[in-house]
Amino acid sequence: FERIATPDSKSFNYLVLFMSLGMGLLALLIWSFSAIYRQIHKVKDRKTLPLLSKILVGLNVILIPVFILLAATLMSSTDFVFGEPTSYAYITLTIPIIIAVVSILILYMSMVHFSKATKWRSRIFYLVIAAGMVAATYMLYYWDLIGYHF
Protein backbone atom coordinates (compact mmCIF):
# COMPACT_ATOMS: atom_id res chain seq x y z
CA PHE A 1 0.00 0.00 0.00
CA GLU A 2 2.63 2.45 -1.04
CA ARG A 3 1.38 5.82 -2.21
CA ILE A 4 2.39 6.67 -5.76
CA ALA A 5 3.19 10.08 -7.16
CA THR A 6 0.51 11.87 -9.16
CA PRO A 7 2.28 11.60 -12.55
CA ASP A 8 2.55 7.84 -12.01
CA SER A 9 -1.13 7.32 -11.33
CA LYS A 10 -3.29 5.75 -13.99
CA SER A 11 -6.10 8.26 -13.51
CA PHE A 12 -3.76 11.24 -14.02
CA ASN A 13 -2.31 9.72 -17.19
CA TYR A 14 -5.77 9.01 -18.58
CA LEU A 15 -6.86 12.53 -17.68
CA VAL A 16 -3.95 14.14 -19.54
CA LEU A 17 -4.38 11.84 -22.52
CA PHE A 18 -8.13 12.30 -22.87
CA MET A 19 -8.01 16.04 -22.18
CA SER A 20 -5.35 16.66 -24.84
CA LEU A 21 -7.09 14.46 -27.40
CA GLY A 22 -10.49 15.88 -26.46
CA MET A 23 -9.28 19.46 -26.87
CA GLY A 24 -7.75 18.59 -30.22
CA LEU A 25 -10.91 16.87 -31.46
CA LEU A 26 -13.06 19.74 -30.18
CA ALA A 27 -10.86 22.22 -32.02
CA LEU A 28 -11.11 20.24 -35.25
CA LEU A 29 -14.90 20.08 -34.93
CA ILE A 30 -15.23 23.78 -34.17
CA TRP A 31 -12.90 24.73 -37.03
CA SER A 32 -14.82 22.47 -39.43
CA PHE A 33 -18.21 23.87 -38.45
CA SER A 34 -16.97 27.44 -38.60
CA ALA A 35 -15.51 26.83 -42.07
CA ILE A 36 -18.84 25.42 -43.22
CA TYR A 37 -20.67 28.39 -41.66
CA ARG A 38 -18.34 30.88 -43.37
CA GLN A 39 -18.82 29.08 -46.68
CA ILE A 40 -22.61 29.03 -46.43
CA HIS A 41 -22.95 32.65 -45.26
CA LYS A 42 -20.10 33.88 -47.46
CA VAL A 43 -18.16 35.52 -44.64
CA LYS A 44 -14.89 36.82 -46.11
CA ASP A 45 -13.47 39.44 -43.76
CA ARG A 46 -12.98 37.16 -40.79
CA LYS A 47 -9.45 36.70 -39.50
CA THR A 48 -8.81 33.03 -38.80
CA LEU A 49 -5.83 30.91 -37.94
CA PRO A 50 -3.74 29.75 -40.88
CA LEU A 51 -4.41 26.32 -42.27
CA LEU A 52 -0.97 25.10 -41.14
CA SER A 53 -1.93 25.61 -37.49
CA LYS A 54 -5.05 23.53 -37.94
CA ILE A 55 -3.20 20.80 -39.85
CA LEU A 56 -0.60 20.51 -37.07
CA VAL A 57 -3.31 20.02 -34.42
CA GLY A 58 -5.03 17.45 -36.64
CA LEU A 59 -1.75 15.62 -37.16
CA ASN A 60 -1.16 15.33 -33.41
CA VAL A 61 -4.75 14.24 -32.78
CA ILE A 62 -4.19 11.40 -35.26
CA LEU A 63 -0.64 10.46 -34.20
CA ILE A 64 -1.27 10.12 -30.45
CA PRO A 65 -3.87 7.30 -30.67
CA VAL A 66 -1.92 5.67 -33.52
CA PHE A 67 1.16 5.55 -31.31
CA ILE A 68 -0.81 4.10 -28.40
CA LEU A 69 -2.21 1.32 -30.61
CA LEU A 70 1.14 0.54 -32.23
CA ALA A 71 2.95 0.59 -28.88
CA ALA A 72 0.37 -1.78 -27.39
CA THR A 73 0.89 -4.27 -30.21
CA LEU A 74 4.65 -3.82 -29.98
CA MET A 75 4.74 -4.48 -26.23
CA SER A 76 2.64 -7.62 -26.62
CA SER A 77 5.21 -9.05 -29.00
CA THR A 78 7.77 -11.37 -27.44
CA ASP A 79 10.25 -10.48 -30.19
CA PHE A 80 10.48 -6.90 -28.90
CA VAL A 81 10.74 -7.91 -25.26
CA PHE A 82 13.25 -10.75 -25.64
CA GLY A 83 14.89 -10.16 -29.02
CA GLU A 84 16.43 -7.55 -31.25
CA PRO A 85 14.34 -4.50 -32.12
CA THR A 86 12.77 -4.74 -35.55
CA SER A 87 11.94 -2.04 -38.05
CA TYR A 88 8.40 -2.06 -36.61
CA ALA A 89 9.85 -1.02 -33.25
CA TYR A 90 11.83 1.81 -34.83
CA ILE A 91 8.78 3.04 -36.74
CA THR A 92 6.63 2.90 -33.61
CA LEU A 93 9.21 4.76 -31.51
CA THR A 94 9.65 7.41 -34.21
CA ILE A 95 6.05 8.55 -33.78
CA PRO A 96 6.63 10.19 -30.33
CA ILE A 97 9.52 12.16 -31.82
CA ILE A 98 7.18 13.43 -34.54
CA ILE A 99 4.54 14.22 -31.88
CA ALA A 100 7.10 16.21 -29.89
CA VAL A 101 8.24 18.21 -32.92
CA VAL A 102 4.65 18.93 -33.97
CA SER A 103 3.76 19.98 -30.41
CA ILE A 104 6.67 22.42 -30.35
CA LEU A 105 5.49 23.81 -33.71
CA ILE A 106 1.94 24.15 -32.34
CA LEU A 107 3.27 26.02 -29.32
CA TYR A 108 5.35 28.28 -31.57
CA MET A 109 2.36 28.95 -33.85
CA SER A 110 0.22 29.80 -30.82
CA MET A 111 2.77 32.37 -29.69
CA VAL A 112 2.98 33.84 -33.18
CA HIS A 113 -0.79 34.06 -33.50
CA PHE A 114 -1.18 35.47 -30.03
CA SER A 115 0.42 38.69 -31.23
CA LYS A 116 -1.57 38.88 -34.49
CA ALA A 117 -4.82 40.69 -35.05
CA THR A 118 -7.25 37.84 -34.38
CA LYS A 119 -10.01 37.68 -31.82
CA TRP A 120 -9.02 37.14 -28.20
CA ARG A 121 -11.22 34.11 -27.92
CA SER A 122 -9.44 32.33 -30.76
CA ARG A 123 -6.03 33.28 -29.36
CA ILE A 124 -6.86 31.83 -25.95
CA PHE A 125 -8.50 28.76 -27.52
CA TYR A 126 -5.43 27.95 -29.61
CA LEU A 127 -3.13 28.57 -26.64
CA VAL A 128 -5.14 26.08 -24.55
CA ILE A 129 -4.94 23.54 -27.38
CA ALA A 130 -1.18 24.08 -27.57
CA ALA A 131 -0.90 23.55 -23.80
CA GLY A 132 -2.81 20.28 -24.13
CA MET A 133 -0.51 19.04 -26.87
CA VAL A 134 2.56 20.01 -24.86
CA ALA A 135 1.10 18.18 -21.84
CA ALA A 136 0.67 15.02 -23.92
CA THR A 137 4.27 15.38 -25.11
CA TYR A 138 5.45 15.84 -21.53
CA MET A 139 3.72 12.60 -20.58
CA LEU A 140 5.56 10.82 -23.41
CA TYR A 141 8.80 12.33 -22.10
CA TYR A 142 7.96 11.41 -18.48
CA TRP A 143 7.42 7.78 -19.43
CA ASP A 144 10.64 7.82 -21.48
CA LEU A 145 8.88 7.08 -24.76
CA ILE A 146 10.59 9.77 -26.83
CA GLY A 147 13.61 8.29 -28.52
CA TYR A 148 15.09 4.86 -28.95
CA HIS A 149 15.94 3.40 -25.56
CA PHE A 150 16.85 -0.21 -26.26
N, CA and C atoms as an extended XYZ file, in Angstrom:
450
Properties=species:S:1:pos:R:3:atomname:S:1:resname:S:1:resid:I:1 pbc="F F F"
N         0.822       -1.199        0.000 N   PHE     1
C         0.000        0.000        0.000 CA  PHE     1
C         0.859        1.253        0.000 C   PHE     1
N         1.760        1.297       -0.933 N   GLU     2
C         2.627        2.453       -1.045 CA  GLU     2
C         1.956        3.507       -1.924 C   GLU     2
N         1.984        4.730       -1.456 N   ARG     3
C         1.375        5.823       -2.206 CA  ARG     3
C         2.262        6.165       -3.403 C   ARG     3
N         1.623        6.335       -4.562 N   ILE     4
C         2.387        6.667       -5.760 CA  ILE     4
C         2.251        8.152       -6.062 C   ILE     4
N         3.222        8.673       -6.795 N   ALA     5
C         3.195       10.085       -7.164 CA  ALA     5
C         2.082       10.319       -8.193 C   ALA     5
N         1.607       11.536       -8.255 N   THR     6
C         0.513       11.869       -9.161 CA  THR     6
C         0.838       11.567      -10.622 C   THR     6
N         2.019       11.924      -11.141 N   PRO     7
C         2.282       11.598      -12.549 CA  PRO     7
C         2.347       10.100      -12.838 C   PRO     7
N         2.511        9.285      -11.817 N   ASP     8
C         2.552        7.840      -12.008 CA  ASP     8
C         1.175        7.198      -11.957 C   ASP     8
N         0.180        7.919      -11.498 N   SER     9
C        -1.134        7.317      -11.328 CA  SER     9
C        -1.833        7.138      -12.673 C   SER     9
N        -2.582        6.069      -12.761 N   LYS    10
C        -3.287        5.751      -13.987 CA  LYS    10
C        -4.347        6.806      -14.290 C   LYS    10
N        -5.036        7.280      -13.272 N   SER    11
C        -6.095        8.259      -13.506 CA  SER    11
C        -5.534        9.581      -14.035 C   SER    11
N        -4.373       10.002      -13.538 N   PHE    12
C        -3.764       11.242      -14.025 CA  PHE    12
C        -3.322       11.095      -15.475 C   PHE    12
N        -2.732        9.954      -15.807 N   ASN    13
C        -2.308        9.722      -17.191 CA  ASN    13
C        -3.495        9.683      -18.146 C   ASN    13
N        -4.563        9.031      -17.747 N   TYR    14
C        -5.769        9.013      -18.581 CA  TYR    14
C        -6.347       10.414      -18.718 C   TYR    14
N        -6.330       11.173      -17.636 N   LEU    15
C        -6.864       12.534      -17.681 CA  LEU    15
C        -6.084       13.394      -18.677 C   LEU    15
N        -4.767       13.351      -18.618 N   VAL    16
C        -3.949       14.145      -19.542 CA  VAL    16
C        -4.164       13.680      -20.974 C   VAL    16
N        -4.192       12.376      -21.183 N   LEU    17
C        -4.380       11.838      -22.523 CA  LEU    17
C        -5.735       12.242      -23.103 C   LEU    17
N        -6.802       12.014      -22.346 N   PHE    18
C        -8.133       12.303      -22.869 CA  PHE    18
C        -8.408       13.799      -22.968 C   PHE    18
N        -7.824       14.586      -22.078 N   MET    19
C        -8.005       16.037      -22.181 CA  MET    19
C        -7.295       16.581      -23.417 C   MET    19
N        -6.075       16.144      -23.674 N   SER    20
C        -5.353       16.658      -24.843 CA  SER    20
C        -6.008       16.191      -26.138 C   SER    20
N        -6.402       14.935      -26.203 N   LEU    21
C        -7.090       14.456      -27.401 CA  LEU    21
C        -8.468       15.089      -27.542 C   LEU    21
N        -9.169       15.250      -26.423 N   GLY    22
C       -10.486       15.885      -26.461 CA  GLY    22
C       -10.422       17.330      -26.925 C   GLY    22
N        -9.430       18.068      -26.428 N   MET    23
C        -9.282       19.459      -26.866 CA  MET    23
C        -8.939       19.520      -28.348 C   MET    23
N        -8.104       18.610      -28.802 N   GLY    24
C        -7.754       18.592      -30.220 CA  GLY    24
C        -8.950       18.249      -31.097 C   GLY    24
N        -9.716       17.239      -30.696 N   LEU    25
C       -10.907       16.874      -31.457 CA  LEU    25
C       -11.947       17.987      -31.434 C   LEU    25
N       -12.126       18.615      -30.275 N   LEU    26
C       -13.061       19.739      -30.178 CA  LEU    26
C       -12.637       20.875      -31.097 C   LEU    26
N       -11.353       21.158      -31.140 N   ALA    27
C       -10.857       22.216      -32.017 CA  ALA    27
C       -11.122       21.877      -33.475 C   ALA    27
N       -10.864       20.632      -33.862 N   LEU    28
C       -11.109       20.245      -35.249 CA  LEU    28
C       -12.587       20.349      -35.613 C   LEU    28
N       -13.453       19.952      -34.676 N   LEU    29
C       -14.896       20.079      -34.926 CA  LEU    29
C       -15.324       21.533      -35.047 C   LEU    29
N       -14.863       22.365      -34.138 N   ILE    30
C       -15.228       23.783      -34.171 CA  ILE    30
C       -14.709       24.437      -35.447 C   ILE    30
N       -13.460       24.132      -35.812 N   TRP    31
C       -12.905       24.725      -37.031 CA  TRP    31
C       -13.644       24.238      -38.270 C   TRP    31
N       -14.065       22.985      -38.279 N   SER    32
C       -14.817       22.466      -39.426 CA  SER    32
C       -16.174       23.139      -39.545 C   SER    32
N       -16.894       23.241      -38.415 N   PHE    33
C       -18.206       23.868      -38.452 CA  PHE    33
C       -18.123       25.353      -38.780 C   PHE    33
N       -17.095       26.021      -38.282 N   SER    34
C       -16.967       27.444      -38.597 CA  SER    34
C       -16.602       27.650      -40.068 C   SER    34
N       -15.815       26.735      -40.642 N   ALA    35
C       -15.507       26.834      -42.072 CA  ALA    35
C       -16.766       26.624      -42.912 C   ALA    35
N       -17.582       25.658      -42.512 N   ILE    36
C       -18.840       25.422      -43.224 CA  ILE    36
C       -19.754       26.630      -43.087 C   ILE    36
N       -19.844       27.197      -41.888 N   TYR    37
C       -20.671       28.386      -41.661 CA  TYR    37
C       -20.190       29.556      -42.520 C   TYR    37
N       -18.876       29.776      -42.564 N   ARG    38
C       -18.336       30.876      -43.373 CA  ARG    38
C       -18.593       30.646      -44.855 C   ARG    38
N       -18.567       29.393      -45.277 N   GLN    39
C       -18.817       29.077      -46.682 CA  GLN    39
C       -20.278       29.307      -47.036 C   GLN    39
N       -21.182       28.887      -46.160 N   ILE    40
C       -22.612       29.033      -46.432 CA  ILE    40
C       -23.020       30.505      -46.421 C   ILE    40
N       -22.554       31.240      -45.418 N   HIS    41
C       -22.951       32.646      -45.264 CA  HIS    41
C       -22.005       33.617      -45.960 C   HIS    41
N       -21.044       33.088      -46.673 N   LYS    42
C       -20.100       33.879      -47.465 CA  LYS    42
C       -19.414       34.983      -46.660 C   LYS    42
N       -18.919       34.608      -45.484 N   VAL    43
C       -18.156       35.523      -44.641 CA  VAL    43
C       -16.724       35.550      -45.158 C   VAL    43
N       -16.228       36.742      -45.519 N   LYS    44
C       -14.891       36.820      -46.108 CA  LYS    44
C       -13.909       37.640      -45.286 C   LYS    44
N       -14.367       38.535      -44.468 N   ASP    45
C       -13.471       39.438      -43.759 CA  ASP    45
C       -12.996       38.895      -42.419 C   ASP    45
N       -13.331       37.703      -42.091 N   ARG    46
C       -12.980       37.157      -40.790 CA  ARG    46
C       -11.524       36.724      -40.749 C   ARG    46
N       -10.845       37.108      -39.690 N   LYS    47
C        -9.454       36.701      -39.496 CA  LYS    47
C        -9.459       35.359      -38.777 C   LYS    47
N        -8.879       34.358      -39.403 N   THR    48
C        -8.811       33.033      -38.801 CA  THR    48
C        -7.357       32.584      -38.718 C   THR    48
N        -7.171       31.491      -38.028 N   LEU    49
C        -5.834       30.905      -37.939 CA  LEU    49
C        -5.444       30.333      -39.298 C   LEU    49
N        -4.172       30.352      -39.619 N   PRO    50
C        -3.742       29.751      -40.883 CA  PRO    50
C        -4.013       28.249      -40.909 C   PRO    50
N        -4.116       27.727      -42.092 N   LEU    51
C        -4.409       26.318      -42.272 CA  LEU    51
C        -3.319       25.429      -41.679 C   LEU    51
N        -2.071       25.883      -41.703 N   LEU    52
C        -0.972       25.099      -41.142 CA  LEU    52
C        -1.182       24.815      -39.659 C   LEU    52
N        -1.671       25.798      -38.923 N   SER    53
C        -1.935       25.607      -37.489 CA  SER    53
C        -2.964       24.515      -37.267 C   SER    53
N        -3.992       24.514      -38.081 N   LYS    54
C        -5.054       23.529      -37.935 CA  LYS    54
C        -4.576       22.141      -38.364 C   LYS    54
N        -3.738       22.085      -39.384 N   ILE    55
C        -3.200       20.803      -39.847 CA  ILE    55
C        -2.291       20.191      -38.778 C   ILE    55
N        -1.495       21.022      -38.120 N   LEU    56
C        -0.604       20.514      -37.067 CA  LEU    56
C        -1.394       19.903      -35.913 C   LEU    56
N        -2.471       20.568      -35.500 N   VAL    57
C        -3.309       20.022      -34.423 CA  VAL    57
C        -3.939       18.707      -34.879 C   VAL    57
N        -4.441       18.678      -36.109 N   GLY    58
C        -5.033       17.451      -36.637 CA  GLY    58
C        -4.030       16.313      -36.708 C   GLY    58
N        -2.797       16.636      -37.083 N   LEU    59
C        -1.748       15.621      -37.155 CA  LEU    59
C        -1.474       15.013      -35.787 C   LEU    59
N        -1.386       15.857      -34.749 N   ASN    60
C        -1.157       15.328      -33.407 CA  ASN    60
C        -2.347       14.525      -32.902 C   ASN    60
N        -3.556       14.971      -33.226 N   VAL    61
C        -4.748       14.241      -32.784 CA  VAL    61
C        -4.787       12.851      -33.421 C   VAL    61
N        -4.245       12.712      -34.602 N   ILE    62
C        -4.193       11.400      -35.256 CA  ILE    62
C        -3.015       10.577      -34.734 C   ILE    62
N        -1.854       11.213      -34.550 N   LEU    63
C        -0.642       10.464      -34.195 CA  LEU    63
C        -0.659        9.907      -32.771 C   LEU    63
N        -1.279       10.594      -31.831 N   ILE    64
C        -1.266       10.116      -30.446 CA  ILE    64
C        -1.995        8.774      -30.304 C   ILE    64
N        -3.244        8.630      -30.790 N   PRO    65
C        -3.867        7.302      -30.674 CA  PRO    65
C        -3.184        6.239      -31.532 C   PRO    65
N        -2.637        6.640      -32.690 N   VAL    66
C        -1.920        5.673      -33.520 CA  VAL    66
C        -0.713        5.133      -32.760 C   VAL    66
N         0.011        6.014      -32.084 N   PHE    67
C         1.155        5.550      -31.307 CA  PHE    67
C         0.724        4.624      -30.181 C   PHE    67
N        -0.345        4.948      -29.507 N   ILE    68
C        -0.808        4.102      -28.403 CA  ILE    68
C        -1.156        2.702      -28.917 C   ILE    68
N        -1.851        2.633      -30.046 N   LEU    69
C        -2.210        1.321      -30.606 CA  LEU    69
C        -0.981        0.547      -31.071 C   LEU    69
N        -0.064        1.228      -31.761 N   LEU    70
C         1.138        0.543      -32.228 CA  LEU    70
C         2.030        0.112      -31.072 C   LEU    70
N         2.126        0.952      -30.036 N   ALA    71
C         2.946        0.592      -28.881 CA  ALA    71
C         2.339       -0.591      -28.128 C   ALA    71
N         1.010       -0.652      -28.068 N   ALA    72
C         0.367       -1.780      -27.394 CA  ALA    72
C         0.642       -3.083      -28.135 C   ALA    72
N         0.583       -3.047      -29.453 N   THR    73
C         0.885       -4.273      -30.206 CA  THR    73
C         2.368       -4.611      -30.139 C   THR    73
N         3.204       -3.578      -30.079 N   LEU    74
C         4.649       -3.820      -29.981 CA  LEU    74
C         5.002       -4.455      -28.638 C   LEU    74
N         4.421       -3.959      -27.560 N   MET    75
C         4.742       -4.484      -26.230 CA  MET    75
C         4.187       -5.891      -26.016 C   MET    75
N         3.169       -6.264      -26.775 N   SER    76
C         2.637       -7.619      -26.620 CA  SER    76
C         3.461       -8.644      -27.395 C   SER    76
N         4.376       -8.154      -28.210 N   SER    77
C         5.213       -9.055      -28.995 CA  SER    77
C         6.397       -9.540      -28.159 C   SER    77
N         6.637      -10.827      -28.176 N   THR    78
C         7.775      -11.366      -27.441 CA  THR    78
C         9.089      -11.064      -28.153 C   THR    78
N         9.029      -10.823      -29.458 N   ASP    79
C        10.249      -10.477      -30.192 CA  ASP    79
C        10.832       -9.165      -29.695 C   ASP    79
N         9.989       -8.188      -29.390 N   PHE    80
C        10.484       -6.899      -28.901 CA  PHE    80
C        11.027       -7.024      -27.486 C   PHE    80
N        10.343       -7.794      -26.658 N   VAL    81
C        10.742       -7.908      -25.258 CA  VAL    81
C        12.016       -8.735      -25.102 C   VAL    81
N        12.128       -9.828      -25.848 N   PHE    82
C        13.248      -10.748      -25.644 CA  PHE    82
C        14.262      -10.779      -26.789 C   PHE    82
N        13.994      -10.067      -27.872 N   GLY    83
C        14.888      -10.161      -29.019 CA  GLY    83
C        15.414       -8.805      -29.454 C   GLY    83
N        15.918       -8.780      -30.649 N   GLU    84
C        16.433       -7.552      -31.248 CA  GLU    84
C        15.264       -6.685      -31.725 C   GLU    84
N        15.408       -5.365      -31.614 N   PRO    85
C        14.335       -4.501      -32.116 CA  PRO    85
C        14.226       -4.575      -33.640 C   PRO    85
N        13.018       -4.639      -34.113 N   THR    86
C        12.770       -4.743      -35.547 CA  THR    86
C        12.494       -3.357      -36.120 C   THR    86
N        12.271       -3.312      -37.423 N   SER    87
C        11.936       -2.035      -38.054 CA  SER    87
C        10.587       -1.531      -37.543 C   SER    87
N         9.688       -2.444      -37.184 N   TYR    88
C         8.397       -2.059      -36.610 CA  TYR    88
C         8.599       -1.296      -35.299 C   TYR    88
N         9.562       -1.714      -34.509 N   ALA    89
C         9.849       -1.020      -33.247 CA  ALA    89
C        10.399        0.374      -33.516 C   ALA    89
N        11.272        0.495      -34.496 N   TYR    90
C        11.830        1.806      -34.828 CA  TYR    90
C        10.757        2.747      -35.377 C   TYR    90
N         9.871        2.210      -36.205 N   ILE    91
C         8.784        3.044      -36.739 CA  ILE    91
C         7.865        3.489      -35.613 C   ILE    91
N         7.516        2.561      -34.727 N   THR    92
C         6.634        2.897      -33.611 CA  THR    92
C         7.259        3.943      -32.697 C   THR    92
N         8.550        3.819      -32.419 N   LEU    93
C         9.207        4.760      -31.512 CA  LEU    93
C         9.641        6.050      -32.202 C   LEU    93
N         9.432        6.156      -33.502 N   THR    94
C         9.652        7.413      -34.209 CA  THR    94
C         8.443        8.330      -34.063 C   THR    94
N         7.273        7.757      -33.880 N   ILE    95
C         6.048        8.552      -33.779 CA  ILE    95
C         6.093        9.538      -32.609 C   ILE    95
N         6.550        9.187      -31.394 N   PRO    96
C         6.627       10.191      -30.333 CA  PRO    96
C         7.576       11.344      -30.649 C   PRO    96
N         8.618       11.080      -31.424 N   ILE    97
C         9.516       12.162      -31.822 CA  ILE    97
C         8.767       13.132      -32.734 C   ILE    97
N         7.988       12.589      -33.653 N   ILE    98
C         7.183       13.434      -34.537 CA  ILE    98
C         6.149       14.204      -33.723 C   ILE    98
N         5.519       13.546      -32.745 N   ILE    99
C         4.539       14.218      -31.880 CA  ILE    99
C         5.187       15.369      -31.131 C   ILE    99
N         6.397       15.152      -30.624 N   ALA   100
C         7.099       16.209      -29.887 CA  ALA   100
C         7.427       17.398      -30.791 C   ALA   100
N         7.901       17.124      -31.990 N   VAL   101
C         8.235       18.210      -32.919 CA  VAL   101
C         6.981       18.980      -33.315 C   VAL   101
N         5.903       18.263      -33.605 N   VAL   102
C         4.645       18.928      -33.975 CA  VAL   102
C         4.101       19.735      -32.801 C   VAL   102
N         4.218       19.226      -31.580 N   SER   103
C         3.758       19.978      -30.406 CA  SER   103
C         4.553       21.267      -30.215 C   SER   103
N         5.847       21.208      -30.449 N   ILE   104
C         6.669       22.417      -30.354 CA  ILE   104
C         6.251       23.415      -31.431 C   ILE   104
N         5.972       22.918      -32.641 N   LEU   105
C         5.493       23.807      -33.707 CA  LEU   105
C         4.139       24.420      -33.369 C   LEU   105
N         3.252       23.628      -32.759 N   ILE   106
C         1.944       24.152      -32.343 CA  ILE   106
C         2.130       25.241      -31.295 C   ILE   106
N         3.008       25.009      -30.344 N   LEU   107
C         3.272       26.023      -29.322 CA  LEU   107
C         3.851       27.284      -29.950 C   LEU   107
N         4.776       27.125      -30.880 N   TYR   108
C         5.352       28.280      -31.575 CA  TYR   108
C         4.276       29.036      -32.357 C   TYR   108
N         3.427       28.299      -33.077 N   MET   109
C         2.361       28.947      -33.853 CA  MET   109
C         1.378       29.667      -32.935 C   MET   109
N         1.130       29.120      -31.749 N   SER   110
C         0.216       29.803      -30.824 CA  SER   110
C         0.818       31.104      -30.325 C   SER   110
N         2.128       31.127      -30.116 N   MET   111
C         2.774       32.370      -29.688 CA  MET   111
C         2.787       33.397      -30.815 C   MET   111
N         2.997       32.929      -32.038 N   VAL   112
C         2.982       33.843      -33.180 CA  VAL   112
C         1.592       34.427      -33.373 C   VAL   112
N         0.574       33.591      -33.281 N   HIS   113
C        -0.790       34.063      -33.505 CA  HIS   113
C        -1.336       34.853      -32.331 C   HIS   113
N        -0.713       34.703      -31.180 N   PHE   114
C        -1.182       35.473      -30.029 CA  PHE   114
C        -0.907       36.955      -30.224 C   PHE   114
N         0.096       37.290      -31.007 N   SER   115
C         0.418       38.695      -31.232 CA  SER   115
C        -0.252       39.254      -32.483 C   SER   115
N        -0.923       38.416      -33.265 N   LYS   116
C        -1.570       38.876      -34.493 CA  LYS   116
C        -2.947       39.449      -34.195 C   LYS   116
N        -3.520       40.028      -35.205 N   ALA   117
C        -4.816       40.692      -35.053 CA  ALA   117
C        -5.959       39.696      -35.261 C   ALA   117
N        -6.097       38.744      -34.376 N   THR   118
C        -7.246       37.841      -34.378 CA  THR   118
C        -8.035       38.094      -33.105 C   THR   118
N        -9.190       37.475      -33.000 N   LYS   119
C       -10.015       37.676      -31.818 CA  LYS   119
C        -9.359       37.044      -30.596 C   LYS   119
N        -9.593       37.644      -29.447 N   TRP   120
C        -9.015       37.141      -28.196 CA  TRP   120
C        -9.456       35.713      -27.913 C   TRP   120
N       -10.696       35.436      -28.218 N   ARG   121
C       -11.217       34.115      -27.923 CA  ARG   121
C       -10.476       33.043      -28.720 C   ARG   121
N       -10.170       33.323      -29.980 N   SER   122
C        -9.438       32.326      -30.763 CA  SER   122
C        -7.982       32.233      -30.329 C   SER   122
N        -7.408       33.321      -29.877 N   ARG   123
C        -6.029       33.275      -29.361 CA  ARG   123
C        -5.940       32.387      -28.128 C   ARG   123
N        -6.848       32.614      -27.198 N   ILE   124
C        -6.860       31.833      -25.955 CA  ILE   124
C        -7.167       30.364      -26.271 C   ILE   124
N        -8.110       30.128      -27.157 N   PHE   125
C        -8.497       28.764      -27.522 CA  PHE   125
C        -7.307       28.008      -28.099 C   PHE   125
N        -6.573       28.623      -29.010 N   TYR   126
C        -5.428       27.949      -29.614 CA  TYR   126
C        -4.300       27.765      -28.607 C   TYR   126
N        -4.151       28.701      -27.681 N   LEU   127
C        -3.131       28.566      -26.643 CA  LEU   127
C        -3.453       27.395      -25.708 C   LEU   127
N        -4.726       27.214      -25.397 N   VAL   128
C        -5.142       26.083      -24.553 CA  VAL   128
C        -4.910       24.762      -25.292 C   VAL   128
N        -5.195       24.736      -26.585 N   ILE   129
C        -4.938       23.536      -27.380 CA  ILE   129
C        -3.443       23.232      -27.392 C   ILE   129
N        -2.633       24.264      -27.573 N   ALA   130
C        -1.176       24.079      -27.567 CA  ALA   130
C        -0.705       23.543      -26.222 C   ALA   130
N        -1.272       24.043      -25.137 N   ALA   131
C        -0.902       23.552      -23.804 CA  ALA   131
C        -1.276       22.080      -23.648 C   ALA   131
N        -2.415       21.685      -24.186 N   GLY   132
C        -2.814       20.280      -24.130 CA  GLY   132
C        -1.878       19.380      -24.910 C   GLY   132
N        -1.444       19.837      -26.068 N   MET   133
C        -0.511       19.036      -26.873 CA  MET   133
C         0.864       18.947      -26.210 C   MET   133
N         1.284       20.029      -25.586 N   VAL   134
C         2.560       20.011      -24.861 CA  VAL   134
C         2.453       19.089      -23.640 C   VAL   134
N         1.294       19.077      -22.978 N   ALA   135
C         1.099       18.184      -21.835 CA  ALA   135
C         1.170       16.723      -22.266 C   ALA   135
N         0.586       16.395      -23.413 N   ALA   136
C         0.669       15.020      -23.922 CA  ALA   136
C         2.120       14.661      -24.255 C   ALA   136
N         2.860       15.620      -24.808 N   THR   137
C         4.271       15.381      -25.115 CA  THR   137
C         5.078       15.209      -23.837 C   THR   137
N         4.746       15.991      -22.809 N   TYR   138
C         5.447       15.837      -21.532 CA  TYR   138
C         5.202       14.451      -20.949 C   TYR   138
N         3.994       13.936      -21.097 N   MET   139
C         3.720       12.596      -20.581 CA  MET   139
C         4.535       11.547      -21.340 C   MET   139
N         4.702       11.734      -22.644 N   LEU   140
C         5.557       10.822      -23.408 CA  LEU   140
C         6.998       10.917      -22.917 C   LEU   140
N         7.449       12.135      -22.616 N   TYR   141
C         8.798       12.326      -22.095 CA  TYR   141
C         8.929       11.717      -20.701 C   TYR   141
N         7.932       11.917      -19.854 N   TYR   142
C         7.962       11.407      -18.481 CA  TYR   142
C         8.086        9.884      -18.468 C   TYR   142
N         7.379        9.229      -19.370 N   TRP   143
C         7.416        7.776      -19.427 CA  TRP   143
C         8.534        7.269      -20.320 C   TRP   143
N         9.430        8.169      -20.726 N   ASP   144
C        10.639        7.821      -21.482 CA  ASP   144
C        10.308        7.134      -22.805 C   ASP   144
N         9.297        7.656      -23.486 N   LEU   145
C         8.882        7.076      -24.765 CA  LEU   145
C         9.387        7.873      -25.967 C   LEU   145
N        10.061        8.979      -25.730 N   ILE   146
C        10.591        9.774      -26.830 CA  ILE   146
C        12.039        9.339      -27.057 C   ILE   146
N        12.274        8.768      -28.201 N   GLY   147
C        13.607        8.293      -28.525 CA  GLY   147
C        13.680        6.787      -28.547 C   GLY   147
N        14.860        6.291      -28.828 N   TYR   148
C        15.089        4.864      -28.947 CA  TYR   148
C        15.910        4.402      -27.762 C   TYR   148
N        15.258        3.835      -26.770 N   HIS   149
C        15.945        3.398      -25.556 CA  HIS   149
C        15.907        1.868      -25.492 C   HIS   149
N        16.806        1.261      -26.244 N   PHE   150
C        16.852       -0.205      -26.261 CA  PHE   150
C        17.932       -0.686      -25.338 C   PHE   150
